[in-house]
Amino acid sequence: MPGTRRYVIPILVVFALVGLIWGVIAIQGLEPRLGLDLRGGSSVTFVPTNPRGGAPTSEQLNTTVDIIRSRVNSKGVAESEVNLEGGNIVVSIPDVPNPDDVIDAVGTTAQLQFRPVKQVVTPNDPKYKQAPFNAVDCTKPDTYAAKDNPDADDVVLCARQSGQLLPDANSSKLLMGKVALGGTDIASARAQLATTGQSGVTTGQWETQLSFNGRGGDKFRELTGKAACNPDGDPKRQIAITLDAVVINDPPVASDVQCNQGISGGSAVITGQTQAEAENLAPLISSGALPLKLDPQNRTTVSATLGADSLHAGLVAGAIGIGLVFLYVLLYYRGLGLVIWVGLAIAAALNFGIVIVMGKLMGFTLTLAGIAGLIVAVGISADTYVVFFERLKDEVRDGKTLRTSVDRGWQRSFHTLVSANAVSFAAALVLYLLAIGPVKGFAFTLGLATLIDFFAAWFFARPAVSLLTRTRLFQEGRFVGIRAAV
């Protein structure tokens, strides 16, 4: 029937979307990414402070988060999360045998150091397996060979390869002298394009510019002056920059630097870098120059058994809630209750499917609060159908036919539905922006469910009712729960 096409197409769009999402889930074998309250684990909130005074900058916070994430991942902890929440850094670690070791590694302040290089050994060099180099395993974090005082004695550390935060088995090992200057001697570091002379014309090459404070400039001049006494190409001409017991860069002193004179002026540049390398190195050096102190505020631990019980309780609560809604709408709206059944099933499939896909694409974690948001959304979706059907019944009571009442009832209820969903979404958005922790998950799922509810109402509720009221069975008022009105 040509007249029914405009109702069939939107319904097909809805089912096609549901099929597409769950087809991707089935093909990829995706599962929901569960939070610690559902699978067990530990969560620690750290309050970052700037030892030099003032509030931590966004650059400092983001760099600190990157370093912490690298530390946690280096411990072999899968599916850990490090996030900024309300200016605090929240580290979530799933149920693992050694959560205390991981948390201890997280809470230490990043240590940036400059050391003179004495010897470089590559994996193919026989010396790589000799003392003291064989005492260092580059596949494990925070390992080094040193004497009693690592800062004052020679040490052996691994140098990370380009584009990596951590070294690996193919990384070189460097023998270095005592610490010549530390992160507190650096005023700033930034990535920039190199320029030629006084013309200011860029060469197209990237570099990292370092600025030292007064004491740091003197130390750097002395360090580079000693290194410049070695011939070009000699490893002893290199200066190693280490962060968290890893060599993040080891540039050589330029050939035009004179022996025992060094680089003066309180600044220097590290050349021979790509844009990505320069932009990655600069904030790492800055974080060492301005380290953030991390004070643990609180810690929450949930056992795997308790997490499983919470998940089971949440699913049971959701099933009971949906079951009661299904029973009520069937008794009250009869045939139209079946439309609500299918509509709620579509909304549930879209909500849960999108949550699963977002867990894969964006790392979205479903918590117990998030499940609560989805359960609350069941009531919001049911309200949408109730408002529509009650308007439809009002039209029938005014003497209009059931088929005509569908269009007029939808028009009269549309503004109410828009207002109700807009208020719910606005409340969820404000809650998401202002809240932290689990409440944020509740707000997100509530806002997502509100949008999906309006989508389902527009593309399914009205077309489905319009199609059903064209059938002879649904023309009988008693079958749609409005017999007393006709």
N, C-alpha and C positions, 0 to 999 in steps of 0.2 A: 504494500500500500504506500503510495507516494507520500501521503500525509504523515505517516509514521516514521519516515526517514530521519527527520530532524530530532526524533527522540531516540532512535536506535544508535545513531552515530556516536553521541556522547557516552552512551553506556558502553559501547564497544571500546572507546578510548580508555575508559576507566579500567576495564578488564584487561586490555592490552598492556597498560602501565603496570598493573599488578603482576601480570604474567612475565613482563620483562624484568622487573626487579627480582622476583623470586626465581626466574630462570638463571639470572646472573649468580644469585646466591647458591643455587644448586650446582651449577657448572663449576664455580670457584670453590665450592665446599666451605662457604663462609659461616662463621658462628659469631654470636654477639660478643663484644669485648666487655668483660665484666669487671666492675670495680672491686676494690679490696673488701668492701662490706659484703660482697657476694661470693668471692672466691678465697678470701683470707689473705692476710699480709700485714705490712706495717706502713704507716703514714706519719711523716715527721714534718712539722712546719718550722721553718727557719726564718728568723727576723734578721734581714741584712742591715748592717749599719756601716757608715763610712767613718773609719778611724780619724780621718782628717776633718771631720765635721761636715754638717750639711746633709741633705738627703741624697741617697744614691741616685745616680742618673739612670735613665733607661738603657743607655749603652752599657753601663756597668752591670746592671741587672741581667740584661740579655747575655752578656759575655759570661757572667757567673753561672747562669743557667746552662749555657753550652758546656762549660768546663765540668759542672756537676754531672750533667748527662753523660759526658764522656767518661767520668770516673765510675759512675754506676754501671754503664755498659761494659767497661773494662773488667768489672768483677764477674762478668758472665751472667748477669741478671736479665732475663728476658722479660719483655713487656713492662718494664718499669716506666714511670712517668715523672717528669720534672716540670713543674708549671709555676707561673707567677699568678698569685691570687691576692688581690688587695695590697700589693707591695711586698708581700711575703713570698718566700720560695717554698713550695710544697713538694716533697719527694715521696712518691708512693712506690713501695716495693712489694711485689707479690710474695706469697708464702714461699720462702727459701730457707735453707738450713742455717745461713749465717747472716741474718739481717743486721746484727750489731756491727759486724765488720764493714758492711756496706755503708751504714749510717756514719760510722766513725770516719770513713774515707771521705764522705760527703762534707762533713763539718769542718775539715781542715782548710785553712786559708791558702790560696794559691801563692806559691813562692817563685818569684822570678829572679833569676840570677844570671850574671855575665861571668864567664870563665875563659881563661886562655886555653886554647887547644894545644896539646902536646903530641898527640898521635891519633891517626884515624885508621881503623881496621875494618875492612869489608868482609862479608860472609865467606868469600872465596879465599881470603888470606889465611894461611895456616896459623897465624897468631890469634885468629878469632877464637880458637879452641884452647888457647893457652892462658895461664894466669896473667893478669887479673881479669882478662876479658871473658873467660869462660864462666866466671862467677855471675855473669849478668844474662838473664833470659829476656830477650826483647819481646817475647809474646806475653809476658806478665807485667803488670803495672807496678810502678814504684820500686823497681829492683835496681840496685847499683852496687858496685864494688868500691869500697872506701875504707879508710882507717877509722879511728875512734871518732874523729870530728869531720863529717862530710864537708862542712863549709870551709874548714881551714886546711884540709888535706886534698890530695889528688883523688879524683873519682873517675869511674868508668860508667858512662850512660849511653843509652841508645838514641839515635837520631831518627826522628820520624821522616817518612818520605813525603814528597810533595802531595798536598791535598788530603793528608791524613791527620787526625788528631792524636793518634797513638802509633807507636812503631810496631813493626811486625818482624817475622823471622828473617826477612831479607834486608832489615835495616842495618846501617853501619853502627859501629861502637866507637866512641870517642874517649880517649884518655885526656882529662882536663886538669888544670891546676886549681888552686883554691879560688873561692869566690872573690872577684875583683870589685864588683858593685852589685847592688840588688835593686828590686823593683821600686823601693822608696827613693832611689836616686834619680828616677825618671819622672819628668814633668808631664810629658805627653808623647803619644805616638799616633801617626795618622798615615793613611795610604794616599798617594798623590801621583800625578803624572810628572815625569821628569822633564825639566826644561833646559835649554841650552843658553849658557851665558847670561847676559843681562837683557837679552831680547825677550825673554819670557816665552819663546816658541817651544811648544812641547815636542818631545822626541817620539812620543807614542809608547815609551817604555814606562812601566810602573815601578815605584819605589816606596819604601817605608821611611818616613822622616821621624827621627827621634829628637826629643828636646830634653836636656838634663837640667836639674837644678844646680846651684853653685857647687856644692860638694860633689855631686854626680859628674859634672863636667870635668872636674880635676881628676877624678878617678878614671874616667873614660879616656882622657888624654894620656894618662900614665899607662893604662892598659894597651891602648893602640900604639903608643910609642915603643913599648917593648916588643909587641908583635911585629912592628914594621922593621925591626932589626933582622928579621929572617928573610931569605930570598923569596921572590914570587913563586908560587906553586908549592911552597913548603906548608904542610898542615899547621905548623906553629905560627903561621901568619893569620890563622883564622881565630875568630872570637865566637865562642859558643853562647847561645842564649837558651837557657833552660827554664822550663815551667813544669812544676809538679814532677821533677825527676825525669823529664823527657827533654831532649834537645829539639827545640822547635825551629831553630835556624843556626847556621854556623858560617856566616859570611867572612871572606878574607878582607884584610885591610888593603885599601887601594894602593897601587904601586907608587903613586906620587906622594904618599905619606912618608915623612922622614923618620929615620931611626931616632928614638928617644925624644922626639918632638910630639908625635901623635896628632890626633884630631882635636883641635881646640875650638873655642867659640860656643861650647855648650850645646851643640847640635851635631847630628850626623845623619846620613841616609844609607839605607840598605838597598842596593841596586840588584838588577838581574832577576826581577820577579815578574810574574804574570799579574794581571789585575786581581784574579781570585786569590793568589798567594799573598799579595800585599794587603788586600782587604781582610784576609783572615788573620794575618800576623799582627797587624796594628792593634786590634782590640785585645788580643791575647797579651801583648806587651803592656797595653794600658791597664788591663786588669791586674797585672802584677805590680804596676806602678801605683795603682789605687786599689788595693785589695779590699774586698768587703768582708767584714767580720760577720760570721753566721752564728747566731745564738738560737739554739733549739727552744722553741716555745712550748710545744706539746707533741706528744707522740701517741698514736692510736694503733693498737694491735688487735687484729681479728683472726681467730683461728680458721683454718680451712673448713672445719666441721661447722662452726657457727656461721660462716659465710654460706655454706650449702643450705643450712637451715633457714637462713634469711631469704635466700632465693626461692626455696620451696614455699615458705610462708607468703612471699609476695605473689607467686604464681597462683597459689590457692586462693588468696584474697581476690585477685583479679578474676579468676574463674567464677567464684561465688558472685561477685558483683555483676559480671556479664550475664550469668545465669538468671539472677533475679530480674535484671532489666529485660531480658528476653521473655521471661514468664509474664511480667507485668504488661508489656506492650502487646503480647499475643492475646491476653485476656481482655485488654481494654480496646485495642484497635482491630483485633481479629485479623482479617485479611491484610490490612495495611501494616499490621505488626510484622508480617513476613518481609515487607519492604525494609523495615527497620532492621530486621535480622541481617539481611544481605548488606545493607548500608553499613552497619557496625562491623560486619566481617570484613568488608572492603577497607574501612578505615583502620581496623586492627592490622590487616595485612600490609597496608601502606606504611603505617607507623613503625611496626616492628621490622619490616623489610628495610626501610630507610635507615633505621638505627643500626642494623647489621652492616649495611653497605658503608655508612659513615664511619663505623668502627674500623673498617678496612682502609678507606680512603683518607680519613682525617684523624684516626685514632680516637674517635668518640667512645667514651667508656660509659656503659650502662650501670648505674648504681641503684640501690634500693629506693632512693629518693626519685630517681628517674622512672622506675617502675610505678611509683606512686603517681607521678605525673601522667603516665599513660592510663592508669586506672581512672583518675579524675577525668581524663578526656572522654571516657566512655559516657559519663553523665552529660558532658558538653555536647557530644554527638547526638545522644538521645534527645536532649532539649531541642536541638535543631528540628528533628522530625516532629516532636510534640507541637512546637509553635506552628509549623506548616500545616499539620493535620487539624489542629484546632481552628485555624483560619479557614481551612477547607470546610469543616463542619458548620462554621458560621455562615458561609455562603450557601450551603445546602439548606440551612434553616430559613434563609431569606427567600427560598423558593426556587433557586437556580438548580439546573441539572448537575449531576455529579461531574460530568466531563467539563462543563463550563466552570464549575467551582474550583477545579484544579488550577487553572491559569489565574483566576482572580484571587484565589487563596494564596498562591505563590507570590503574586504581586504585592498583596497586602502584608505578607509576612517577610518579604525580602528585606525591607529596611530594618525590621526588628532583628533579623538574623545578622545583617551586616553590623549593626550597632553592638549586639551581644558578642560577636566574634572579635570585633575590633577592641572592645574593652578587655576581653580575656587575653588577646594577643599583646595589647599594650601593658597589661599587668605582668604578663610573663616576661616581656622585654625589659621592663624596669627592674624586675626581680633578678633577671639574668645579669644585667649590667651592674647592679649594686651588691648582689649577694656573692658569697664565696662558698667553696666547699660543696657539699651535697646539695644544698639549696639551688645552686647553679644548675645542677643536673635536672632537678625537678622543674625549674623554670624553662629549661631548653625543651624537654619533652612535652611540656604543657603547651608551649608556643608552637612547636612542630605539629602537635595533634590538632590545635586550633586551626591552623592553615589547611591541614588535610581534611578536617571536618567541613570547612567551607567549600573546598574543592569537590568533595564527595557529594555534598548537598546540591551543588550546581550541576555537576555532570551526571549524577545518578538519581537523587531523590525525586526531583521534579520530572525528568524523563520517564523514570520507572512508573511513577504513579499515573502519569498521563497515558502510558501504554496500557496499564492494567485497567484503568477506568473505561477503556474502549472495548473491553471484553464483556460479554453478557453476564458472567458470574459476578463481576465486580460492580455491575450496575445495580445489584441488590444492596440496599443500604445496610441490611442486617449483617452482611458479610464484611463490611468495612467498619462496623461498630457505630453506625449512626442511624440505626433503624428507627429510634424514637424521634428522630428529627424529620423523617420523610413521611 
